């Protein structure tokens, strides 16, 4: 923008990709009026987006219905991209519980997080472009999120995430085959922040 021009093109960067989706929202929305669905989705997406963008400086890549794709590490990269993404996921879960109380719903969400290289930049056509990221890292994060429907875990992360932080507690879930990957992924459930657990231990 400082050069006064926007062009198609991208670069390879290491990013954290987060996918979030409301489980079973399609079946729930069928029982609601269209205007009710839109009104709730706008509130939900706003609450989640505020956490991603304003609290943890993430980049909202796109909305896909009630699903959200966010990236941490582009266009601005911080040294704590992984910690920000994990903290963001935990706060998004808390915000959903608060929304459930407000609306009398019992909605549950699944979040998948993966770290790795992706092509980041302006992708599309000269007259219609999106700033986004594409590649295997993005696809893998999406596949991980889908596994939250099958496993007893609200937030699932890859081994690439776990090995790059010591500030959070994780529970090993096992190795899983996902579409598009020749090797199985070692996946973990995000339990919480370590310092929060230590405070609870002292309190008890």
Number of C-alpha atoms within 10 A of each C-alpha: 6 5 5 5 6 11 12 15 13 16 11 14 17 17 24 28 29 29 28 27 22 16 18 12 16 12 9 12 14 10 10 11 10 10 9 12 16 14 11 15 14 12 12 15 16 12 15 20 19 15 19 25 15 10 13 17 21 27 21 19 18 15 15 10 13 16 17 19 22 24 27 28 23 21 14 10 14 11 8 12 21 23 20 19 25 24 17 21 27 17 16 21 19 12 15 20 16 13 18 14 10 9 10 9 13 10 15 16 21 22 29 28 32 29 26 18 18 21 20 22 21 19 18 13 10 10 6 9 15 13 18 22 25 15 13 14 21 25 17 24 25 22 20 26 24 20 20 20 15 7 11 11 19 22 25 29 27 21 16 17 19 22 8 12 13 11 13 17 17 18 14 15 15 11 12 13 13 17 10 10 13 8 11 12 18 16 25 21 22 24 16 18 17 13 12 11 14 10 10 9 9 7 7 5
